[in-house]
Amino acid sequence: MLPDADAAITRDGKALILAYDHGIEHGPVDFEPNPETADPERVFDLATHDAVTALAVGKGVAEAYYPSYADDVSLLAKLNGTSNLWMGEPDSAVNWSVEYAAELGADAIGFTLYGGSNNEVEMAEEFRDAQEAARDHDMGVVMWSYPRGQGLKNDTDPGTIAYAARLGLELGADIAKVKYPGSPEAIGEAARMAGPTKVVMSGGSKTDDRAFLETVAGAIDGGAKGLAVGRNVFQRENPKEILDALEAVIFEEASVDEALKLTSASAVAND
Ligand SMILES: O=P(O)(O)OC[C@H]1O[C@](O)(COP(=O)(O)O)[C@@H](O)[C@@H]1O
């Protein structure tokens, strides 16, 4: 990692990455809870929220929509991705080059590494090429560090997540995005293993406001430097409110109770 290489996609040294590569990774099913989010423009609009430090999207979405948002949104070019239709050993196709991402105005690249997959060696070599090309363009590097594959029984085991975070440091990522390993202590250990590479927590499937904010607040207390989140924002009825609450928790040291006051769930509870 390089000091400050991630400056364009962080705020006060922390990140709230809005992930919107689900159309590739999971398909239309992820838009069902909030059908209007199938329209990328809705999510680009959300990404203009002050809380969001970068929006992660694939090439086609970036090509079609980023030019209209280039002044207001930091672009994290998610370089590789594979559909859920793929039934083989975990792997991820490199769908665009760093050079093309730079041409489109990307501030950083994102790259999935499935450590433990039979395809780990090729993926690590592809990551090497992308990481070094990103340095040539002064772009930050975010690794989706997701150990998985035939031999891995539990992809959120604390030891596995600490290893995932360490891979981020060893291979030269500025930010390592890891699955939540179940406790603030466990993500703290992952952050310790990653040294200067920032560890951010992956959002996961949608949970209720309080449970989600408590997990995020615990992760930050434990040593995480933020969050990279998709479904827990865009599948909500009012995604802007949860961004208000996340901004309070991540950047303003608000308690979960204070942050919850910014959501209508709290208004309902207080009726
Ligand atoms: O490979 P998985 O675990 O199905 O999830 C991949 C998805 O999760 C993310 O890493 C994070 O998104 P969520 O916050 O919705 O979990 C996305 O960038 C990606 O599309």
The ligand as a Gaussian input file, in Angstrom:
#p B3LYP/6-31G(d) Opt

LIG

0 1
 O      -19.893000     -12.726000      -3.320000
 P      -21.049000     -12.436000      -2.402000
 O      -20.754000     -12.749000      -0.987000
 O      -22.318000     -13.042000      -2.861000
 O      -21.292000     -10.880000      -2.433000
 C      -20.734000     -10.053000      -3.406000
 C      -21.342000      -8.696000      -3.234000
 O      -21.077000      -8.253000      -1.931000
 C      -20.406000      -7.026000      -1.988000
 O      -19.033000      -7.305000      -1.853000
 C      -20.916000      -6.137000      -0.884000
 O      -22.283000      -5.917000      -1.060000
 P      -23.316000      -6.117000       0.138000
 O      -23.071000      -4.985000       1.086000
 O      -24.658000      -6.020000      -0.495000
 O      -23.047000      -7.443000       0.799000
 C      -20.676000      -6.470000      -3.377000
 O      -19.674000      -5.584000      -3.799000
 C      -20.769000      -7.706000      -4.187000
 O      -21.628000      -7.570000      -5.257000

